Amino acid sequence: MYSELYNLNEIDAANKIKCYICDVSDELKHAEKKFIKLETIDYNINTIIDWQQPMYKKFKKKMR
């Protein structure tokens, strides 16, 4: 899709798609690391609760 938009001289749209792709890639890396951490702490509810607020703030900022 990126290359198709780029070839059609839709540079702004292509760059937006590229940003989305990079963001998703970064989120998948982050999610995998978080999954590994959850397994190592045996899904301790207190730790999960501590993680929620920073994650909420991060995604709230992204949604703007």
Protein Blocks (a to p, Z undefined) as FASTA:
>chain_A
ZZmmmmnopmklmmmmmmmmmmmmmmmmmmmmmmmmmmmnoopaklmmmmmmmmmmmmmm
mmZZ
